[in-house]
Amino acid sequence: MRPKALLLDEPTTGPDEDVTKKIIQVLNDLDLSFVGVSYDKDFLNETTQKMCKLDEGKIR
């Protein structure tokens, strides 16, 4: 069974650079949505089309 969406919490915290690149490649190759929490702006810029920022309890 293939997922239609993923929930990712800091997917680039821990893995080395090669694994991070593979994560980015897999996310870009899959046809699905994901919600991700990350401080890694490069990761977000490479894998997302839309971003929201949670700031002081408000989504912007």
C-alpha positions in Angstrom: 0.0 0.0 0.0 1.4 3.4 -1.0 0.8 6.4 1.2 -1.0 9.5 -0.1 0.5 11.8 2.5 3.4 11.9 4.9 3.9 13.7 8.2 7.6 14.5 8.8 9.1 15.9 12.0 12.6 17.2 11.5 13.6 14.7 8.7 17.0 16.2 8.3 18.0 16.2 11.9 20.4 13.3 12.4 21.0 11.9 8.9 24.3 12.8 7.2 24.4 14.9 4.0 24.1 11.9 1.7 21.0 10.6 3.4 19.5 14.0 3.5 20.0 14.3 -0.3 18.3 10.9 -0.7 15.4 12.0 1.4 15.0 15.1 -0.8 15.2 13.0 -4.0 12.6 10.5 -2.7 10.2 13.3 -1.7 10.6 15.0 -5.0 10.1 11.8 -7.0 6.9 10.7 -5.1 3.5 12.0 -6.1 2.2 12.8 -2.6 1.7 15.6 -0.1 3.6 16.0 3.1 3.4 18.1 6.1 6.9 18.7 7.5 8.3 20.5 10.5 11.9 21.7 9.9 14.3 24.5 10.6 16.3 23.4 7.5 15.3 26.1 5.0 17.4 24.5 2.2 15.4 21.3 2.7 12.1 23.1 2.7 13.0 25.1 -0.4 14.0 22.0 -2.3 11.0 19.9 -1.4 8.0 22.2 -1.0 5.8 24.3 -3.3 4.0 26.1 -0.4 5.1 26.9 3.1 3.4 28.1 6.2 5.2 29.6 9.2 3.9 29.0 12.8 4.7 32.2 14.7 3.4 33.0 18.1 0.6 30.5 17.7 -0.6 31.8 14.3 -0.1 30.3 10.9 1.3 32.8 8.4 
